[in-house]
Amino acid sequence: MAHAHALMVLLAKGELSQQHLGAELCIDKSNVARLCAKMTEAGQVRQRQCAKDARSRRVRLTARGERLAREVEAASGSRFSTLLTEVPPARRTQVLEALEVFVTALDALPPALPDARNSE
């Protein structure tokens, strides 16, 4: 799940530091480092040292990673479209409006920072 979520976040936001990616995914720094290492090994992301802080790494999708992210995005869209067909037609507008309110509220939240106790 974190892998697919990471692909989607990087597709939407572009290059991020591992710290910011971890915050977006709500995972600690050791887990984001392992995830990024696996994604790098699979050729889905490139990592580089941050110019301002040599201890920090920046992550971005490769062409392969972008293709995979778009496949995940399409599969997710298809799944949600299928789900929407299960909502009675008379209620679909209400459901979509409620989801828009929910997404707007989620977007307004600051990124969750990993719990300091779990990040050491």
C-alpha positions as CSV (number, residue, x, y, z in Angstrom):
1,M,0.0,0.0,0.0
2,A,2.8,2.5,0.9
3,H,4.5,1.7,-2.4
4,A,1.4,2.6,-4.5
5,H,0.7,5.6,-2.3
6,A,4.3,6.8,-2.7
7,L,4.0,6.5,-6.5
8,M,0.8,8.6,-6.4
9,V,2.3,11.3,-4.1
10,L,5.4,11.6,-6.3
11,L,3.3,11.8,-9.4
12,A,1.2,14.5,-8.0
13,K,3.9,16.5,-6.2
14,G,7.1,15.9,-8.1
15,E,10.4,15.6,-6.4
16,L,10.3,15.5,-2.6
17,S,12.7,14.9,0.3
18,Q,12.5,11.6,1.9
19,Q,11.3,13.4,5.0
20,H,8.4,15.1,3.2
21,L,7.5,11.8,1.4
22,G,7.5,10.0,4.8
23,A,5.2,12.7,6.2
24,E,2.8,12.4,3.3
25,L,2.8,8.6,3.7
26,C,2.7,8.8,7.6
27,I,5.7,6.5,7.9
28,D,8.9,7.0,9.9
29,K,12.3,7.7,8.3
30,S,13.6,4.2,8.4
31,N,10.5,2.9,6.7
32,V,10.6,5.6,4.0
33,A,14.3,5.0,3.5
34,R,13.7,1.2,2.9
35,L,10.7,2.0,0.6
36,C,12.8,4.4,-1.4
37,A,15.7,1.9,-1.6
38,K,13.3,-0.8,-3.0
39,M,11.8,1.7,-5.4
40,T,15.3,2.8,-6.6
41,E,16.3,-0.9,-7.0
42,A,13.2,-1.4,-9.1
43,G,14.1,1.6,-11.3
44,Q,11.0,3.5,-10.3
45,V,12.7,6.4,-8.5
46,R,16.0,8.3,-8.5
47,Q,17.5,9.6,-5.3
48,R,20.0,12.3,-4.9
49,Q,21.6,14.2,-2.1
50,C,20.0,17.5,-1.2
51,A,22.2,20.4,-2.2
52,K,21.5,22.3,1.1
53,D,21.8,19.3,3.4
54,A,24.0,16.4,2.5
55,R,22.2,14.2,5.1
56,S,18.9,14.6,3.3
57,R,17.9,12.7,0.1
58,R,15.5,13.9,-2.6
59,V,13.3,11.4,-4.5
60,R,11.7,11.7,-7.9
61,L,10.0,9.3,-10.2
62,T,11.9,7.9,-13.2
63,A,10.1,7.4,-16.5
64,R,9.4,3.8,-15.4
65,G,8.0,5.0,-12.1
66,E,5.8,7.5,-13.8
67,R,4.4,4.9,-16.1
68,L,3.7,2.6,-13.1
69,A,2.1,5.5,-11.2
70,R,-0.2,6.3,-14.1
71,E,-1.2,2.6,-14.3
72,V,-2.0,2.7,-10.6
73,E,-3.9,5.9,-11.0
74,A,-5.9,4.4,-13.9
75,A,-6.7,1.2,-12.0
76,S,-7.8,3.3,-9.0
77,G,-10.0,5.5,-11.1
78,S,-11.6,2.4,-12.7
79,R,-12.2,0.9,-9.2
80,F,-13.9,4.1,-7.9
81,S,-16.0,4.3,-11.1
82,T,-17.1,0.8,-10.5
83,L,-17.8,1.6,-6.9
84,L,-19.9,4.6,-7.9
85,T,-22.1,2.4,-10.1
86,E,-23.2,0.6,-6.9
87,V,-24.5,3.9,-5.5
88,P,-28.2,4.4,-6.4
89,P,-28.4,6.9,-9.3
90,A,-30.6,9.3,-7.3
91,R,-27.9,9.5,-4.5
92,R,-24.8,9.8,-6.7
93,T,-24.7,13.6,-6.7
94,Q,-25.0,13.7,-2.9
95,V,-22.2,11.2,-2.5
96,L,-19.9,13.0,-4.9
97,E,-20.5,16.3,-3.2
98,A,-19.8,14.8,0.2
99,L,-16.6,13.3,-1.2
100,E,-15.5,16.7,-2.6
101,V,-16.1,18.2,0.9
102,F,-14.1,15.4,2.4
103,V,-11.2,15.8,0.0
104,T,-11.1,19.5,0.5
105,A,-10.9,19.0,4.2
106,L,-8.1,16.5,3.8
107,D,-6.2,18.8,1.6
108,A,-6.4,21.6,4.2
109,L,-4.7,19.4,6.8
110,P,-1.0,19.9,7.3
111,P,1.1,16.8,6.4
112,A,1.3,14.5,9.4
113,L,4.8,14.4,10.8
114,P,5.9,10.9,11.8
115,D,5.9,10.4,15.5
116,A,9.3,11.3,16.9
117,R,9.4,8.2,19.1
118,N,9.1,6.0,16.0
119,S,11.6,7.9,13.8
120,E,14.8,7.3,15.7
